[in-house]
Amino acid sequence: MDLQARLQVAKQAAFVSGDELRRHFDSGRGVREAVLDAGQAQRASLDAITVFLSQIYPDEPLWGRGFGETPPGKTFWLVDPLNGADGFKTGDERYATTVAWVENGQPLIGVVSLPSRRHLYWAIQGGGAKYQDRTLAVRSAGSLEDSVVEVVIGSQPHRAASLQALTAVARFAYQVTAHVSPALGICSVAEATRDAFIGHELHAWDWVAAKLILEEAGGQMTDLEGQPMKLGSPSGLASHPKHHANFLKHLSQG
């Protein structure tokens, strides 16, 4: 099956999993109920995406959140049934699902859904990136002082590193925002609503699909040492290539 056909499958997989999350989402819940329902929502979303992909590609392995820490090889579907779970628990509608097709170690398709709107970000390697039907292109702030930067505030014990990064960019950036969905944070750079994204405590299912979307929109993502992202990379910086090195420099200086 060609990549265009796989893309349509990936989009539909993102929809069916996202619809399960929408069914469980309720911003009026109490804290305890929200925590319990987030777990139920993630399981329902994972079941939906697993069943859907397995029916169409029964011999192709899946990996992602809920599948353990080790990928099944170099070719697989990579999924996250609930990206931004902490926000989901508190009634924040900026949660996501992610679907990527990885072939011989290279992501060829990336889809990130925004279930609250039933919208999709998507890309095929070499084919550009889109949000719905709008072509995406990263923006280049005139200077770092004009930049809007998104930082994902992770859970303990990694929160200190996130707060350190937030403090570092707050010294020069025009605006700093904080969020809990890495996939949507990266896509916000691809969509040109942010100039950079910084994340700690990352897993491959947080960023692989979104990174392809970012790169097809003209952006760049490395780890915080400036090295290429690997499946085990625990942190990342996404930005316009023009300012990437400068962002890394400021972050290294704390």
C-alpha positions in Angstrom: 0.0 0.0 0.0 1.4 3.4 -1.0 2.0 6.2 1.5 -1.1 8.2 0.5 -3.2 5.2 1.4 -1.3 4.8 4.6 -1.8 8.4 5.4 -5.6 8.1 5.1 -5.5 5.1 7.5 -3.3 7.0 9.9 -5.8 10.0 9.8 -8.7 7.7 10.5 -6.8 6.0 13.3 -6.3 9.4 14.9 -10.0 10.2 14.6 -11.2 6.9 16.1 -8.8 7.2 19.1 -9.6 10.9 19.5 -13.3 10.3 19.5 -12.8 8.0 22.5 -11.0 10.7 24.3 -13.8 13.2 23.5 -16.4 10.8 24.9 -14.6 10.7 28.2 -13.7 14.4 28.4 -15.6 16.6 30.8 -14.2 19.9 32.1 -16.6 19.9 35.0 -15.2 16.8 36.8 -13.8 16.7 40.2 -10.0 16.0 40.6 -10.4 12.4 41.6 -12.9 11.6 38.9 -10.8 13.3 36.3 -7.7 11.3 37.2 -9.7 8.0 37.1 -11.4 9.0 33.8 -8.1 10.0 32.2 -6.9 6.4 32.7 -10.1 5.0 31.3 -10.0 7.4 28.4 -6.4 6.4 27.6 -7.2 2.7 27.6 -10.3 3.2 25.5 -8.3 5.3 23.0 -5.5 2.7 22.9 -7.9 -0.1 22.3 -9.6 1.8 19.5 -6.4 2.6 17.7 -5.0 -0.9 18.2 -8.1 -2.6 16.9 -8.4 -0.2 13.9 -4.8 -0.6 12.7 -4.7 -4.3 13.4 -7.7 -4.9 11.3 -6.1 -3.2 8.3 -2.5 -4.2 8.9 -2.7 -7.4 10.9 0.9 -8.3 10.4 2.4 -4.9 11.2 3.7 -4.2 14.7 2.5 -1.3 16.9 4.5 0.5 19.5 4.0 3.5 21.7 2.5 4.5 25.1 1.2 1.4 26.7 3.4 -1.0 24.8 6.6 -0.9 26.8 9.9 0.9 26.4 11.5 -1.1 23.5 10.4 -0.7 19.8 9.6 -4.0 18.0 12.2 -3.4 15.3 12.8 -0.7 12.7 9.4 -0.8 11.0 6.2 -0.2 13.0 3.3 2.0 13.8 4.1 4.4 16.6 1.0 5.7 18.6 0.2 7.8 21.6 -3.5 7.4 22.7 -3.4 10.4 25.0 -0.7 13.1 24.7 -1.2 15.7 27.3 -2.8 13.6 30.0 -2.1 16.0 32.8 -4.1 18.7 31.0 -6.8 16.3 30.2 -7.3 15.6 33.9 -7.7 19.3 34.6 -10.2 20.0 31.8 -7.7 21.5 29.3 -8.9 20.8 25.8 -5.4 20.9 24.3 -4.8 17.2 24.5 -3.8 15.0 21.4 -3.4 11.6 19.9 -0.4 10.8 17.7 0.1 8.3 14.9 3.4 7.8 12.9 4.4 5.2 10.3 8.1 4.4 10.8 9.9 2.4 8.1 13.5 1.2 8.4 13.9 3.6 11.3 12.6 6.7 9.4 9.2 8.3 10.1 7.4 8.6 6.7 3.9 9.6 8.0 3.0 11.8 11.0 -0.5 12.6 12.2 -1.3 14.6 15.4 -5.0 15.1 16.2 -6.7 17.8 18.3 -9.8 15.8 19.4 -11.6 18.7 21.0 -11.9 20.2 17.6 -11.6 17.0 15.6 -8.8 18.6 13.6 -5.6 17.1 12.3 -2.0 18.1 11.7 -0.3 15.8 9.2 2.7 15.2 7.0 4.2 12.8 4.5 8.0 12.8 4.2 8.9 15.0 1.3 5.3 16.1 0.8 4.9 19.2 3.1 2.8 19.5 6.2 -0.8 20.6 6.8 -3.2 21.6 9.5 -6.6 20.5 8.1 -6.2 21.8 4.5 -3.9 24.7 5.3 -0.2 24.3 4.3 2.1 24.9 7.3 5.3 26.9 7.4 7.4 27.9 10.4 7.9 31.6 11.0 11.2 33.3 11.7 11.1 36.0 14.4 13.2 39.0 13.7 15.3 38.3 16.8 15.1 36.1 19.8 13.7 39.0 21.7 10.6 38.9 19.4 10.1 35.1 20.0 7.2 33.3 21.6 8.4 30.1 23.2 6.4 27.2 24.6 7.8 25.1 27.4 6.3 21.8 28.5 6.2 21.6 32.3 6.8 17.9 33.1 6.1 16.0 36.2 8.5 15.4 39.1 11.4 14.6 39.2 11.9 16.4 35.8 10.0 19.6 36.6 13.1 21.3 37.8 14.8 21.1 34.4 11.6 22.4 32.7 11.5 25.4 35.1 15.2 26.1 34.5 14.5 26.2 30.8 11.5 28.4 31.3 13.6 30.8 33.4 16.4 30.8 30.8 14.1 31.8 27.9 12.2 34.2 30.0 15.3 36.4 30.1 15.2 37.2 26.4 11.9 35.9 24.8 9.0 38.3 24.2 6.6 35.7 25.6 6.8 32.3 27.3 3.9 29.9 27.5 3.6 26.6 29.4 1.7 23.5 28.3 1.5 19.8 28.8 1.1 18.3 25.3 4.6 17.9 23.7 3.0 16.9 20.3 0.8 20.0 20.2 3.7 22.2 21.4 5.9 21.0 18.5 3.0 21.5 16.0 2.5 25.1 17.3 6.0 25.8 15.9 5.1 24.2 12.6 1.9 26.2 12.6 3.8 29.5 13.2 1.9 30.3 16.4 5.1 29.8 18.4 8.8 30.3 17.5 10.2 27.5 19.7 9.2 24.6 21.8 11.3 23.1 24.6 10.4 19.8 26.2 11.9 17.5 28.9 10.8 14.0 29.9 10.0 13.1 26.3 9.2 9.7 24.9 9.3 8.8 21.2 5.5 8.8 21.0 5.5 12.4 22.2 7.5 13.8 19.3 8.1 11.5 16.3 4.9 12.3 14.4 5.1 16.0 15.4 8.8 16.3 14.4 8.0 15.1 10.9 5.2 17.7 10.6 7.6 20.4 11.9 10.4 19.4 9.5 8.0 19.4 6.5 7.0 22.9 7.6 10.6 24.0 7.4 11.5 23.6 11.1 14.2 21.9 13.0 14.3 19.7 16.1 17.3 18.4 18.0 18.0 17.4 21.6 19.1 20.1 24.0 22.7 19.3 23.2 22.1 20.0 19.5 22.3 16.4 18.5 19.8 14.6 16.2 16.8 13.2 18.0 16.8 9.5 18.7 14.0 7.3 20.0 15.5 7.5 23.4 16.1 11.2 23.5 14.7 12.6 26.8 14.5 16.3 25.7 14.1 18.4 22.6 14.1 21.9 21.1 12.0 22.7 18.0 12.4 26.0 16.2 13.2 27.8 12.9 16.7 26.8 11.7 17.7 30.4 11.7 17.5 30.8 15.5 18.1 27.2 16.6 21.8 27.5 17.5 21.0 30.7 19.5 18.2 29.0 21.4 20.6 26.2 22.3 23.3 28.6 23.4 21.0 30.5 25.8 19.6 27.2 27.2 23.1 25.9 27.8 23.9 29.0 29.8 20.9 28.5 32.0 
